[in-house]
Amino acid sequence: MSTAEKVSVRFPPGLMREIDKLVERGEFSSRSEFIKEAVRFFLLHYESPKELWEEYKLLARSRKLPSEEEIEKLLEEVDEEWKRSRSS
């Protein structure tokens, strides 16, 4: 029996599309595996919000991830989703 805890998380459609692309390319075995790795990465590298954003921009450029405009749009979607969740 697994000792892992189950959590439910909602993602905006734009982020799910990006996650699904990585899973479809075989870079991760599942959405869950991607999310676990993303959280591990975040916890290992988090220093401050500003430092995190600067690091993400560097990684995005080197890995040919979405453009800064696309990232901004995704972040806006996340922000709006967060605001909606806080008002409910």
C-alpha positions as CSV (number, residue, x, y, z in Angstrom):
1,M,0.0,0.0,0.0
2,S,1.3,3.4,-0.9
3,T,2.2,6.0,1.8
4,A,1.8,8.9,-0.7
5,E,-1.0,11.3,-0.1
6,K,-3.4,12.1,-2.9
7,V,-4.2,15.7,-3.7
8,S,-6.6,17.3,-6.2
9,V,-5.2,20.1,-8.3
10,R,-6.9,22.2,-11.0
11,F,-4.8,23.6,-13.9
12,P,-5.8,26.1,-16.5
13,P,-6.2,24.6,-20.0
14,G,-3.0,26.2,-21.3
15,L,-0.8,24.6,-18.6
16,M,-2.5,21.2,-19.2
17,R,-1.7,21.4,-22.9
18,E,2.0,22.0,-22.1
19,I,2.0,19.1,-19.6
20,D,0.2,16.8,-22.0
21,K,2.7,17.6,-24.8
22,L,5.6,16.5,-22.6
23,V,3.7,13.3,-21.6
24,E,2.9,12.5,-25.2
25,R,6.5,13.0,-26.2
26,G,7.4,10.4,-23.6
27,E,9.4,12.8,-21.4
28,F,7.2,11.8,-18.5
29,S,5.2,8.6,-18.0
30,S,2.0,10.5,-16.8
31,R,0.7,13.8,-15.7
32,S,1.2,12.7,-12.1
33,E,4.8,11.9,-12.7
34,F,5.4,15.3,-14.3
35,I,3.7,17.1,-11.4
36,K,5.8,15.2,-8.8
37,E,9.0,16.1,-10.7
38,A,7.9,19.7,-11.1
39,V,7.3,20.0,-7.3
40,R,10.6,18.4,-6.5
41,F,12.4,20.7,-8.8
42,F,10.6,23.7,-7.3
43,L,11.4,22.7,-3.8
44,L,15.1,22.2,-4.6
45,H,15.5,25.5,-6.4
46,Y,13.1,27.9,-4.6
47,E,14.8,30.9,-3.1
48,S,12.4,33.8,-3.8
49,P,9.6,34.6,-6.3
50,K,11.9,36.9,-8.3
51,E,14.8,34.4,-8.4
52,L,12.4,31.6,-9.4
53,W,11.1,33.7,-12.3
54,E,14.5,34.7,-13.5
55,E,15.7,31.0,-13.4
56,Y,12.6,29.9,-15.2
57,K,13.2,32.4,-18.0
58,L,16.7,31.1,-18.5
59,L,15.6,27.5,-18.5
60,A,12.8,28.3,-21.0
61,R,15.2,29.9,-23.4
62,S,17.7,27.0,-23.3
63,R,15.1,24.3,-23.6
64,K,13.1,26.0,-26.3
65,L,10.0,26.2,-24.2
66,P,7.2,28.6,-25.0
67,S,8.1,32.2,-25.8
68,E,8.0,34.8,-23.0
69,E,4.7,36.1,-24.4
70,E,3.2,32.5,-24.2
71,I,4.6,32.1,-20.7
72,E,3.1,35.4,-19.7
73,K,-0.3,34.3,-21.1
74,L,0.0,31.0,-19.2
75,L,0.9,32.9,-16.0
76,E,-2.1,35.2,-16.5
77,E,-4.3,32.1,-16.8
78,V,-2.9,30.7,-13.6
79,D,-3.3,34.0,-11.8
80,E,-7.0,34.3,-12.9
81,E,-7.7,30.7,-11.9
82,W,-6.1,31.4,-8.5
83,K,-8.2,34.6,-8.0
84,R,-11.3,32.7,-8.9
85,S,-10.5,29.9,-6.5
86,R,-9.9,32.4,-3.7
87,S,-13.2,34.1,-4.2
88,S,-15.2,30.9,-4.1
